[in-house]
Amino acid sequence: MAKKSKRVARKEYTVVDVKQLKAHSKAKTPVTKIAKAMKRTEGSLRQKARALGIGLGHQR
């Protein structure tokens, strides 16, 4: 029997989320801590940071 895949509930990034992400980037907060604080995955945060052109974690 095939496994049923879970539906991914995507959460849009708000203006406040983007400001928070930029602030964490400037403060050089570790990605794991940002992920817990913003309740998002590390991958999601890294993708958004890359799209915004800001560095996170080892990408500095």
C-alpha positions in Angstrom: 0.0 0.0 0.0 1.3 3.5 -0.9 2.0 6.0 1.8 -0.3 9.0 1.9 1.8 12.2 1.7 0.9 15.0 4.1 -0.3 18.2 2.7 2.1 21.1 3.1 0.5 24.1 4.8 2.5 27.0 3.3 2.7 30.2 5.3 3.3 33.4 3.3 6.0 35.8 4.4 4.5 39.1 5.7 6.3 42.4 5.8 6.9 41.9 9.5 8.5 38.5 8.8 10.9 40.0 6.3 11.9 42.7 8.6 12.5 40.2 11.4 14.6 38.0 9.0 16.7 41.0 8.0 17.3 41.9 11.7 18.4 38.4 12.5 20.7 38.4 9.5 22.3 41.7 10.7 22.6 40.3 14.3 24.2 37.1 12.8 21.7 34.9 14.7 22.2 31.1 14.0 19.6 29.8 11.5 18.4 27.1 14.0 17.4 29.8 16.5 15.7 31.9 13.9 13.7 28.9 12.7 12.5 28.2 16.2 11.6 31.9 16.9 9.8 32.3 13.6 8.2 28.8 13.5 9.6 28.1 10.0 12.0 25.5 8.6 15.6 26.3 8.1 15.2 25.6 4.4 12.4 28.0 4.1 14.4 30.7 5.8 17.5 30.1 3.7 15.4 30.2 0.5 13.7 33.5 1.5 17.0 35.1 2.5 18.5 34.1 -0.8 15.6 35.6 -2.7 16.0 38.8 -0.7 19.8 38.8 -1.3 20.7 38.7 2.4 23.1 36.2 4.1 22.2 33.7 6.7 24.4 31.1 8.5 27.4 29.9 6.5 26.5 32.0 3.4 28.0 35.2 4.8 
